[in-house]
């Protein structure tokens, strides 16, 4: 193929956006996963080889030209015309064997690399939930490699023609640059902009605190909020300025004083499988089933400001796993703090704690205790990352001491991973079950243990810097016990004392005060299945919920607002105010994963108590 200034400068213009996009995508993938796919290395190696080989090929062609001139075979170019000289040169510089070999090999390498890199973006979604959510990095690698390799193919096809009319050079370079930039911009729009349907809200500038501004009591239904598509409500969580509601495609913040939506974030065609809020209610994290750059199942995390809905980060989870629900006490569960995303991990037989920047997902710090430690749990408070490990030695001195396994709580600074404190915890036997939980307001955390069969148990409440706030609290654990949602704050905790088919709720303050409220039935549902119906303690009353099925499509929930009585004797249950709430069923019902266990979600939020249930499309505010 004869040399062409337009083709050469088009390839040069295409090479620039291709190389920049490819390099940035490779850096992003390496920062998130610690490695890059093998085709990335092949592109760089072959690109470097081609750049070094082209001058040698050019020298070979010039030698052929000199030899042809010496034999009188090269045509003489007219001296009066630059165009004539170029045409004459092109006839003499027909590609030789080295250029043909280089071009053929470049085409072969391009076919192998592009097939591998384009597989993830264009292959059909597979696996649980058929996730389509794919990071732009996968498209960046594929598009960038395409630009680089196409440019190399064009350059190796024929001798380089650096000279030519200035207009031809400008047109070629501009066309290549525009083509590459347009392809990258289109891919970015299709993967990062068009799938997202979101609004944001402005902050009012007030100093809101999670768990504050709750009503002293409630009386009746004040507002209703429905999902925009009539789909099911999957989860709700209190925030500083309202309630966060997770539906199939994303999350919305509802103003609990008016029932109006403040902001929402949704991804079209995707399914948010989990929602997690930071201990202080500053941030919310959504988990979407996704695919990584190889097309394998992964978890994609989206972090938003809870008050405004502004996106602060989007990246692949530190753990690549099947898109299943995260369990709060899971070994690798990423936990969200305002300053860091933290997770436990085990590598080369050692357990460590890793902290990641919420805005980028890049690793910020690693904490590695001494000895061989097994992970037992983790949680986060407003001020610390809490880790429960089982180690074979004293983690401070390195001495083994013959004590066997030592269970140790560690407190770390969220922003840096710096060690703050640690304490060994004693139990009746090494086989005891253990838990750590953060309080509803995020200030305290509890460590509790129970022997097999529950014959022995204990608990400790810790404050900031490992300060012991209380120990062996009676009735600690709430109506649902250790396996349910614990209800405690920095002021006190809820207890349940069963008495046949009825019982008594109690709120025991950490200052020693106690209030009680009667209950007509236990929290257990039909068939002795414990439903996750967590009561809401307010200043003057306790709000409980019980589902009632009347055979209609809508399900009725009966709320009981029970006044507190100081001391151990509860008020007569006849003094309770009841509120019947009918919840409209969602279109199509809840997803299969949400049918496994029925529950009613009841939360105290600023100005109201909110109620919902899976299978319903509504969130109801009781004011």
C-alpha positions as CSV (number, residue, x, y, z in Angstrom):
1,X,0.0,0.0,0.0
2,X,1.5,3.3,-1.0
3,X,2.4,5.9,1.7
4,X,-0.3,8.5,2.5
5,X,0.0,11.6,4.7
6,X,-3.7,11.5,5.5
7,X,-3.6,7.9,6.7
8,X,-0.5,8.4,8.8
9,X,-1.8,11.5,10.5
10,X,-5.2,9.9,11.0
11,X,-3.5,7.0,12.8
12,X,-1.4,9.5,14.9
13,X,-4.5,11.4,15.9
14,X,-6.4,8.1,16.8
15,X,-3.4,6.9,18.8
16,X,-3.5,9.8,21.3
17,X,-7.1,9.3,22.8
18,X,-6.6,5.5,22.5
19,X,-3.4,5.5,24.5
20,X,-4.7,7.9,27.1
21,X,-7.9,6.0,27.6
22,X,-6.1,2.7,27.7
23,X,-3.6,3.9,30.2
24,X,-6.1,5.4,32.6
25,X,-8.3,2.4,32.5
26,X,-5.4,0.1,33.2
27,X,-4.3,2.3,36.2
28,X,-7.9,2.2,37.5
29,X,-8.2,-1.6,37.2
30,X,-4.8,-2.1,38.8
31,X,-5.7,0.2,41.7
32,X,-9.0,-1.6,42.3
33,X,-7.8,-5.3,41.9
34,X,-4.1,-5.2,42.2
35,X,-3.5,-6.6,38.7
36,X,-4.6,-6.1,35.1
37,X,-5.7,-8.6,32.5
38,X,-3.0,-10.3,30.4
39,X,-4.1,-8.6,27.1
40,X,-3.1,-5.2,28.7
41,X,0.5,-6.4,29.0
42,X,0.5,-7.7,25.4
43,X,-0.7,-4.3,24.1
44,X,2.1,-2.4,25.8
45,X,4.7,-5.0,24.8
46,X,3.7,-5.1,21.2
47,X,3.3,-1.3,20.9
48,X,6.8,-0.8,22.2
49,X,8.1,-3.5,19.9
50,X,6.4,-1.9,16.9
51,X,7.8,1.6,17.7
52,X,11.3,0.1,17.9
53,X,10.9,-2.1,14.8
54,X,9.6,0.6,12.5
55,X,12.9,2.5,12.2
56,X,14.6,-0.7,11.3
57,X,12.0,-1.5,8.7
58,X,12.4,2.0,7.3
59,X,16.2,1.5,7.0
60,X,15.6,-1.7,5.1
61,X,13.3,0.1,2.7
62,X,15.9,2.9,2.2
63,X,18.6,0.3,1.4
64,X,16.3,-1.2,-1.2
65,X,15.7,2.3,-2.7
66,X,19.5,2.9,-2.9
67,X,20.1,-0.5,-4.4
68,X,17.4,0.2,-7.0
69,X,18.8,3.6,-7.8
70,X,22.3,2.1,-8.3
71,X,20.9,-0.4,-10.8
72,X,19.0,2.4,-12.6
73,X,15.6,0.9,-11.7
74,X,14.3,3.7,-9.6
75,X,12.3,6.3,-11.5
76,X,13.5,9.9,-11.3
77,X,11.0,12.3,-9.8
78,X,10.3,15.5,-11.7
79,X,12.1,18.4,-10.0
80,X,9.4,20.9,-10.5
81,X,6.6,19.1,-8.7
82,X,6.6,17.9,-5.0
83,X,3.5,15.8,-5.9
84,X,5.5,14.2,-8.6
85,X,8.4,13.4,-6.3
86,X,6.0,11.8,-3.8
87,X,4.3,9.6,-6.5
88,X,7.7,8.5,-7.8
89,X,8.9,7.6,-4.3
90,X,5.7,5.7,-3.6
91,X,6.3,3.5,-6.7
92,X,9.8,2.7,-5.5
93,X,8.9,2.1,-1.8
94,X,6.7,-0.9,-2.2
95,X,6.5,-2.8,1.1
96,X,9.2,-5.4,1.6
97,X,9.2,-8.6,3.5
98,X,10.0,-7.1,7.0
99,X,7.1,-4.6,6.7
100,X,4.7,-7.3,5.5
101,X,5.7,-9.6,8.4
102,X,5.3,-6.7,11.0
103,X,1.9,-5.8,9.6
104,X,0.6,-9.3,9.5
105,X,1.8,-10.0,13.1
106,X,0.2,-6.7,14.3
107,X,-3.1,-7.8,12.8
108,X,-2.8,-11.2,14.5
109,X,-2.0,-9.6,17.9
110,X,-4.8,-7.2,17.4
111,X,-7.3,-9.9,16.8
112,X,-6.3,-11.9,19.9
113,X,-6.2,-8.9,22.2
114,X,-9.4,-7.3,21.0
115,X,-11.4,-10.5,21.2
116,X,-10.3,-11.0,24.8
117,X,-10.9,-7.3,25.9
118,X,-14.2,-6.9,24.1
119,X,-15.6,-10.2,25.6
120,X,-16.7,-8.6,28.9
121,X,-18.5,-5.5,27.4
122,X,-20.4,-7.4,24.6
123,X,-21.0,-10.8,26.2
124,X,-24.5,-11.5,27.6
125,X,-24.9,-11.1,31.3
126,X,-24.7,-14.4,33.1
127,X,-25.0,-15.7,36.7
128,X,-27.5,-14.9,39.5
129,X,-29.6,-11.9,38.6
130,X,-27.9,-11.6,35.2
131,X,-26.1,-8.4,36.2
132,X,-25.4,-5.9,33.4
133,X,-23.7,-3.3,35.6
134,X,-20.2,-3.0,34.1
135,X,-17.5,-0.5,35.1
136,X,-16.3,2.0,32.4
137,X,-12.8,0.6,32.9
138,X,-13.8,-2.5,30.9
139,X,-14.9,-0.3,28.0
140,X,-11.9,1.9,28.5
141,X,-9.5,-1.1,28.1
142,X,-11.3,-2.4,25.0
143,X,-11.8,1.0,23.3
144,X,-8.3,2.2,24.2
145,X,-6.7,-1.0,22.9
146,X,-8.8,-0.7,19.7
147,X,-7.5,2.8,19.1
148,X,-3.9,1.9,19.8
149,X,-3.9,-1.3,17.7
150,X,-5.8,0.2,14.7
151,X,-3.3,3.0,14.7
152,X,-0.4,0.6,14.7
153,X,-2.0,-1.5,11.9
154,X,-2.4,1.6,9.7
155,X,1.2,2.7,10.3
156,X,2.7,-0.7,9.6
157,X,0.7,-1.1,6.4
158,X,3.0,1.1,4.3
159,X,6.0,3.4,4.5
160,X,5.5,6.5,6.7
161,X,4.7,9.6,4.8
162,X,5.5,12.5,7.2
163,X,5.4,15.1,4.5
164,X,2.6,16.2,2.4
165,X,0.2,19.2,2.1
166,X,-0.4,20.9,5.4
167,X,-4.2,20.6,4.9
168,X,-4.0,16.8,4.4
169,X,-2.0,16.5,7.7
170,X,-4.5,18.6,9.6
171,X,-7.5,16.8,8.2
172,X,-6.0,13.4,9.0
173,X,-4.9,14.2,12.5
174,X,-8.2,16.0,13.3
175,X,-10.3,13.1,12.0
176,X,-8.3,10.5,14.0
177,X,-8.5,12.6,17.2
178,X,-12.2,13.3,16.7
179,X,-13.0,9.6,16.0
180,X,-11.2,8.4,19.1
181,X,-12.6,11.0,21.4
182,X,-16.2,10.5,20.1
183,X,-16.0,6.8,20.7
184,X,-14.7,7.2,24.3
185,X,-17.3,9.9,25.1
186,X,-20.1,7.7,23.7
187,X,-19.0,4.7,25.8
188,X,-18.8,6.9,28.9
189,X,-22.3,8.2,28.3
190,X,-23.7,4.7,27.8
191,X,-22.1,3.3,30.9
192,X,-22.0,6.1,33.5
193,X,-24.7,8.7,32.5
194,X,-27.6,7.1,30.7
195,X,-28.2,4.2,33.1
196,X,-28.5,6.5,36.1
197,X,-31.7,8.4,36.9
198,X,-31.0,10.6,39.9
199,X,-31.9,13.8,41.6
200,X,-30.2,15.7,44.5
201,X,-31.3,17.9,47.3
202,X,-29.7,20.9,49.0
203,X,-28.8,20.8,52.6
204,X,-30.5,23.1,55.1
205,X,-27.3,23.8,57.0
206,X,-28.7,22.7,60.3
207,X,-26.8,20.4,62.6
208,X,-28.9,17.2,62.5
209,X,-27.9,14.1,64.5
210,X,-29.0,10.6,63.9
211,X,-31.5,9.4,66.5
212,X,-32.5,13.0,67.5
213,X,-35.7,14.9,66.7
214,X,-37.9,11.8,67.3
215,X,-41.5,12.5,68.3
216,X,-42.4,12.0,72.0
217,X,-45.4,9.9,70.9
218,X,-47.5,9.3,67.7
219,X,-51.3,9.1,67.1
220,X,-52.3,8.4,63.5
221,X,-51.2,8.1,59.9
222,X,-49.7,11.3,58.7
223,X,-48.5,10.5,55.2
224,X,-47.9,7.8,52.6
225,X,-45.1,7.4,50.1
226,X,-45.2,4.9,47.2
227,X,-42.5,3.6,44.9
228,X,-42.7,5.4,41.5
229,X,-43.1,2.1,39.6
230,X,-45.3,0.4,42.1
231,X,-42.6,-2.1,42.9
232,X,-41.9,-3.5,46.3
233,X,-40.1,-1.6,49.1
234,X,-37.2,-3.8,50.1
235,X,-35.5,-2.0,53.0
236,X,-35.7,1.2,55.0
237,X,-33.1,2.8,57.2
238,X,-33.2,6.0,59.4
239,X,-31.2,9.0,58.2
240,X,-30.4,12.3,59.8
241,X,-33.0,14.2,57.8
242,X,-35.6,11.5,56.9
243,X,-35.8,7.8,56.0
244,X,-33.9,6.0,53.2
245,X,-36.0,3.6,51.2
246,X,-34.4,0.9,49.0
247,X,-36.5,-0.4,46.1
248,X,-35.4,-2.6,43.2
249,X,-33.4,-0.1,41.2
250,X,-32.0,2.1,43.9
251,X,-32.7,4.3,46.9
252,X,-34.7,7.5,47.8
253,X,-34.7,9.8,50.8
254,X,-38.2,10.6,52.1
255,X,-38.8,13.7,54.2
256,X,-40.4,12.2,57.3
257,X,-42.1,15.5,58.3
258,X,-44.0,15.7,55.0
259,X,-43.8,12.4,53.2
260,X,-42.3,14.0,50.1
261,X,-39.2,12.6,48.3
262,X,-36.1,14.7,48.7
263,X,-33.8,12.9,46.3
264,X,-33.4,9.5,44.6
265,X,-30.8,7.4,42.9
266,X,-31.8,4.6,40.5
267,X,-30.0,2.5,37.8
268,X,-32.2,1.4,35.0
269,X,-32.5,-2.3,34.6
270,X,-30.3,-3.1,37.7
271,X,-31.2,-4.5,41.1
272,X,-29.8,-3.0,44.3
273,X,-29.4,-6.0,46.6
274,X,-28.2,-4.3,49.7
275,X,-28.2,-0.9,51.4
276,X,-25.9,0.2,54.3
277,X,-25.7,3.5,56.1
278,X,-22.7,4.8,58.0
279,X,-23.0,4.9,61.9
280,X,-23.7,8.6,62.0
281,X,-26.1,8.5,59.1
282,X,-23.8,10.7,56.9
283,X,-23.5,8.3,54.0
284,X,-25.4,5.4,52.3
285,X,-23.9,2.6,50.2
286,X,-25.8,0.6,47.6
287,X,-24.6,-2.8,46.4
288,X,-25.4,-3.9,42.8
289,X,-24.6,-7.2,41.2
290,X,-22.1,-6.5,38.5
291,X,-19.3,-7.9,36.3
292,X,-15.6,-7.2,36.4
293,X,-13.3,-6.5,33.5
294,X,-13.1,-10.3,32.8
295,X,-16.9,-10.6,32.7
296,X,-17.0,-12.5,36.0
297,X,-19.6,-11.8,38.7
298,X,-18.6,-9.0,41.1
299,X,-20.2,-6.5,43.5
300,X,-20.4,-2.8,42.6
301,X,-20.7,-0.3,45.4
302,X,-22.2,3.2,45.0
303,X,-21.7,5.6,47.9
304,X,-24.0,8.7,48.3
305,X,-24.3,11.5,50.7
306,X,-27.4,10.6,52.8
307,X,-28.6,14.2,53.2
308,X,-28.2,15.4,49.6
309,X,-28.0,12.3,47.3
310,X,-24.7,13.5,45.8
311,X,-22.6,10.5,44.5
312,X,-19.2,10.4,46.3
313,X,-17.9,7.1,44.9
314,X,-18.6,4.2,42.6
315,X,-16.3,1.2,42.4
316,X,-15.9,-2.6,42.5
317,X,-16.2,-4.1,46.0
318,X,-12.8,-5.1,47.5
319,X,-14.4,-8.6,47.5
320,X,-15.4,-10.2,44.2
321,X,-18.3,-12.5,45.0
322,X,-21.5,-13.8,43.7
323,X,-24.3,-11.2,43.8
324,X,-25.9,-12.4,47.0
325,X,-27.1,-10.3,50.0
326,X,-24.3,-9.2,52.3
327,X,-24.6,-10.5,55.8
328,X,-23.8,-7.9,58.5
329,X,-21.4,-10.3,60.3
330,X,-19.9,-11.7,57.1
331,X,-16.2,-12.4,57.0
332,X,-15.5,-10.0,54.1
333,X,-18.5,-7.7,54.4
334,X,-17.5,-4.1,53.4
335,X,-18.6,-1.7,56.2
336,X,-19.1,1.9,55.5
337,X,-17.8,4.7,57.7
338,X,-17.8,8.4,56.8
339,X,-14.1,8.4,56.3
340,X,-13.4,4.8,55.0
341,X,-14.8,1.6,53.6
342,X,-13.3,-1.3,55.7
343,X,-13.2,-5.0,55.3
344,X,-11.5,-8.1,56.8
345,X,-9.4,-10.2,54.5
346,X,-7.1,-13.2,54.8
347,X,-4.0,-13.8,52.6
348,X,-1.1,-16.2,53.0
349,X,-2.6,-17.5,56.3
350,X,-2.8,-14.1,57.9
351,X,-5.8,-12.0,58.7
352,X,-5.7,-8.2,58.2
353,X,-8.0,-5.3,58.1
354,X,-8.0,-3.0,55.0
355,X,-9.4,0.5,54.7
356,X,-10.4,1.9,51.3
357,X,-11.1,5.5,50.2
358,X,-14.9,5.8,49.8
359,X,-14.5,8.2,46.9
360,X,-12.3,6.0,44.7
361,X,-12.2,2.5,46.2
362,X,-8.4,2.6,46.4
363,X,-6.7,1.0,49.4
364,X,-5.7,3.6,52.0
365,X,-4.3,1.5,54.9
366,X,-3.8,-2.0,56.1
367,X,-3.7,-3.2,59.7
368,X,-2.0,-6.6,60.4
369,X,-2.0,-7.9,64.0
370,X,0.8,-10.2,65.2
371,X,0.3,-14.0,65.2
372,X,-2.0,-16.2,63.3
373,X,-5.5,-14.7,63.8
374,X,-8.8,-15.9,62.6
375,X,-11.5,-13.3,61.7
376,X,-14.6,-13.5,64.0
377,X,-16.4,-10.2,63.2
378,X,-16.2,-6.5,62.6
379,X,-18.3,-3.4,62.9
380,X,-17.9,0.4,62.9
381,X,-19.0,3.1,65.3
382,X,-18.9,6.9,64.6
383,X,-15.4,7.1,65.9
384,X,-13.7,3.6,65.4
385,X,-13.4,0.5,63.4
386,X,-14.0,-2.5,65.7
387,X,-12.5,-5.9,64.8
388,X,-12.9,-9.2,66.7
389,X,-10.1,-11.6,66.1
390,X,-9.1,-15.0,67.6
391,X,-5.3,-15.1,67.8
392,X,-2.8,-17.7,68.9
393,X,-0.7,-15.1,70.8
394,X,-0.7,-11.8,72.7
395,X,-1.0,-9.4,69.8
396,X,1.1,-6.7,71.6
397,X,4.0,-8.7,72.9
398,X,4.0,-11.7,70.5
399,X,4.2,-14.1,73.4
400,X,2.1,-17.3,73.1
401,X,2.0,-18.0,76.8
402,X,0.3,-21.4,76.4
403,X,-3.3,-19.9,76.7
404,X,-4.5,-21.3,73.4
405,X,-6.7,-19.1,71.3
406,X,-7.2,-15.6,72.6
407,X,-10.2,-13.6,71.4
408,X,-9.3,-9.9,71.2
409,X,-11.2,-6.7,70.3
410,X,-9.2,-4.1,68.4
411,X,-10.1,-0.4,68.0
412,X,-8.7,1.4,64.9
413,X,-8.8,5.0,63.7
414,X,-11.1,4.9,60.6
415,X,-9.1,7.4,58.5
416,X,-5.6,5.9,59.0
417,X,-6.0,2.4,60.4
418,X,-3.9,3.4,63.4
419,X,-4.2,1.1,66.4
420,X,-6.1,2.8,69.3
421,X,-6.7,0.1,71.9
422,X,-7.3,-3.6,72.3
423,X,-8.6,-5.9,75.1
424,X,-8.8,-9.6,75.5
425,X,-12.3,-11.0,76.2
426,X,-13.1,-14.0,78.4
427,X,-15.9,-16.5,77.9
428,X,-16.9,-19.8,79.4
429,X,-15.3,-21.9,76.7
430,X,-13.5,-21.3,73.3
431,X,-16.5,-22.7,71.5
432,X,-18.9,-20.0,72.6
433,X,-20.8,-17.9,70.1
434,X,-19.8,-14.3,70.0
435,X,-21.3,-11.1,68.5
436,X,-20.4,-7.4,68.2
437,X,-23.0,-4.8,67.4
438,X,-23.1,-1.0,67.1
439,X,-25.8,1.0,68.9
440,X,-28.6,2.6,66.9
441,X,-27.1,6.1,67.4
442,X,-23.6,4.8,66.4
443,X,-21.8,5.9,69.7
444,X,-21.4,2.6,71.5
445,X,-20.8,-1.0,70.5
446,X,-21.7,-4.2,72.4
447,X,-19.7,-7.4,72.7
448,X,-21.8,-10.5,73.8
449,X,-21.2,-14.2,74.1
450,X,-23.4,-17.2,74.8
451,X,-22.4,-20.8,75.5
452,X,-23.9,-23.7,73.5
453,X,-27.5,-24.0,74.6
454,X,-27.5,-20.5,76.1
455,X,-26.9,-21.7,79.7
456,X,-24.2,-19.1,80.2
457,X,-23.8,-15.7,78.6
458,X,-22.3,-12.3,79.1
459,X,-22.1,-8.8,77.5
460,X,-20.0,-5.7,77.7
461,X,-20.8,-2.2,76.3
462,X,-17.9,-0.2,75.1
463,X,-17.6,3.5,74.4
464,X,-14.9,5.5,72.7
465,X,-11.3,4.4,73.0
466,X,-12.4,1.0,74.5
467,X,-14.0,2.5,77.6
468,X,-16.2,0.0,79.4
469,X,-19.6,1.7,79.8
470,X,-21.5,-1.3,81.3
471,X,-21.1,-5.0,81.8
472,X,-23.4,-8.0,82.2
473,X,-26.6,-6.0,81.6
474,X,-29.7,-8.1,82.5
475,X,-32.0,-8.8,79.6
476,X,-29.7,-7.3,77.1
477,X,-30.4,-8.3,73.6
478,X,-34.0,-7.2,73.0
479,X,-37.1,-9.2,72.2
480,X,-35.5,-11.0,69.3
481,X,-32.4,-12.1,71.3
482,X,-28.8,-12.2,70.0
483,X,-29.8,-13.2,66.5
484,X,-32.1,-10.3,65.8
485,X,-31.8,-6.5,65.6
486,X,-30.5,-5.3,68.9
487,X,-32.1,-2.1,70.2
488,X,-29.8,-0.1,72.3
489,X,-28.4,3.5,72.3
490,X,-26.0,5.5,74.4
491,X,-29.0,6.2,76.8
492,X,-30.2,2.6,77.4
493,X,-31.6,-0.6,75.9
494,X,-34.9,-2.4,75.3
495,X,-35.8,-5.7,77.1
496,X,-38.6,-8.2,76.8
497,X,-39.9,-10.3,79.6
498,X,-42.3,-13.1,78.3
499,X,-45.2,-14.3,80.4
500,X,-47.2,-16.9,78.5
501,X,-49.0,-15.3,75.6
502,X,-48.1,-11.8,76.8
503,X,-45.2,-10.0,78.3
504,X,-43.6,-6.8,79.3
505,X,-41.3,-4.4,77.4
506,X,-38.8,-2.5,79.4
507,X,-36.5,0.4,78.7
508,X,-33.5,0.3,81.0
509,X,-31.4,3.4,81.1
510,X,-27.7,3.1,81.5
511,X,-28.1,5.6,84.4
512,X,-30.2,3.0,86.3
513,X,-33.7,4.2,85.5
514,X,-36.4,1.8,84.2
515,X,-39.7,2.2,82.3
516,X,-42.1,-0.6,81.3
517,X,-45.0,-1.1,78.9
518,X,-47.3,-4.1,78.7
519,X,-47.8,-6.2,75.5
520,X,-50.7,-8.4,74.6
521,X,-48.7,-10.9,72.7
522,X,-45.1,-12.0,72.2
523,X,-43.1,-10.9,69.2
524,X,-43.3,-14.5,67.8
525,X,-45.4,-14.9,64.7
526,X,-47.4,-17.8,63.3
527,X,-45.8,-21.3,63.7
528,X,-43.5,-19.9,66.4
529,X,-41.4,-18.1,63.7
530,X,-39.8,-15.0,65.1
531,X,-40.6,-12.1,62.9
532,X,-38.2,-9.1,62.8
533,X,-40.7,-6.6,64.2
534,X,-38.5,-4.3,66.3
535,X,-40.5,-1.9,68.6
536,X,-39.7,1.8,68.6
537,X,-39.1,3.4,72.0
538,X,-40.1,7.1,72.2
539,X,-39.9,9.5,75.0
540,X,-43.5,9.0,76.3
541,X,-44.5,5.7,74.6
542,X,-43.5,2.5,73.0
543,X,-44.7,1.6,69.5
544,X,-45.2,-2.0,68.5
545,X,-46.5,-3.7,65.4
546,X,-48.4,-6.9,64.6
547,X,-49.5,-8.0,61.1
548,X,-53.1,-9.0,60.5
549,X,-54.2,-10.9,57.4
550,X,-57.9,-10.4,56.5
551,X,-57.9,-12.2,53.1
552,X,-57.8,-9.1,51.0
553,X,-55.0,-8.1,48.7
554,X,-53.9,-5.3,51.1
555,X,-52.4,-6.3,54.3
556,X,-53.3,-4.7,57.6
557,X,-50.7,-3.8,60.3
558,X,-51.9,-2.9,63.7
559,X,-49.7,-0.5,65.6
560,X,-50.0,-0.2,69.4
561,X,-48.8,3.0,71.0
562,X,-48.2,2.0,74.7
563,X,-47.5,4.6,77.3
564,X,-44.4,4.1,79.5
565,X,-44.8,3.6,83.2
566,X,-41.9,4.4,85.5
567,X,-40.7,1.4,87.5
568,X,-41.3,-2.3,87.0
569,X,-45.1,-2.3,86.9
570,X,-46.4,-1.6,83.4
571,X,-49.5,0.4,82.6
572,X,-52.8,-1.4,81.8
573,X,-52.7,-2.5,78.1
574,X,-56.2,-1.0,77.7
575,X,-54.5,2.4,77.8
576,X,-52.7,1.6,74.5
577,X,-53.7,3.5,71.4
578,X,-54.1,1.3,68.3
579,X,-53.6,2.4,64.7
580,X,-54.7,0.1,61.8
581,X,-52.7,0.6,58.6
582,X,-53.5,-1.1,55.3
583,X,-50.5,-1.5,53.0
584,X,-51.1,-1.8,49.3
585,X,-49.3,-4.8,47.7
586,X,-46.6,-4.1,45.1
587,X,-47.0,-4.8,41.5
588,X,-45.8,-8.4,40.9
589,X,-45.0,-9.0,44.6
590,X,-41.5,-9.0,46.2
591,X,-38.5,-10.7,44.5
592,X,-38.0,-14.4,45.5
593,X,-35.1,-13.6,47.9
594,X,-37.4,-11.4,49.9
595,X,-40.1,-14.0,50.4
596,X,-37.9,-16.2,52.6
597,X,-38.9,-14.5,55.9
598,X,-41.8,-12.1,56.4
599,X,-41.1,-9.0,58.5
600,X,-42.5,-5.6,59.4
601,X,-40.1,-2.7,59.4
602,X,-40.7,-0.1,62.1
603,X,-38.3,2.8,62.7
604,X,-38.2,6.0,64.7
605,X,-37.2,8.9,62.5
606,X,-37.3,12.7,62.8
607,X,-40.9,13.7,63.4
608,X,-42.5,10.3,62.8
609,X,-42.4,6.5,63.1
610,X,-42.3,4.9,59.7
611,X,-43.8,1.5,58.8
612,X,-43.4,-0.8,55.8
613,X,-43.4,-4.4,54.8
614,X,-41.8,-6.4,51.9
615,X,-44.5,-7.1,49.3
616,X,-45.9,-3.6,49.8
617,X,-45.2,-0.6,47.6
618,X,-45.8,1.9,50.4
619,X,-43.9,3.5,53.3
620,X,-46.3,5.0,55.9
621,X,-45.5,7.8,58.4
622,X,-47.2,7.7,61.8
623,X,-47.2,11.1,63.4
